[in-house]
Amino acid sequence: MRKVEKMRTDLIFGLICTGVVLIMLIYYMRRDRKILSFVFGAFTGAAALFILNKYGGFIGADVPLNLFNVSGSAVLGVPFVVGIVILKYL
């Protein structure tokens, strides 16, 4: 029964991630400068993640650089990184 629960959790997680990416895609498509807006958001999110990875130990938020974190910060930007820090403290 645990295998079925894990599959459902993975499916729900995948659907949530897909929904968030679609929402961000719609957001970027409605902007006047679509490419510039996406690049700026991805750059600031990645920069915030790398800074948090380097200096996060000082505030107790040691965040690893893995595929999920890098992708999330590139697509969602700084709010994703802030969300990671909040989840670390919960």
HELIX and SHEET records of a PDB file:
HELIX    1   1 ARG A    2  ARG A   30  1                                  29    
HELIX    2   2 LYS A   34  TYR A   55  1                                  22    
HELIX    3   3 GLY A   56  PHE A   58  5                                   3    
HELIX    4   4 LEU A   67  LEU A   76  1                                  10    
HELIX    5   5 VAL A   78  TYR A   89  1                                  12    
END                                                                             
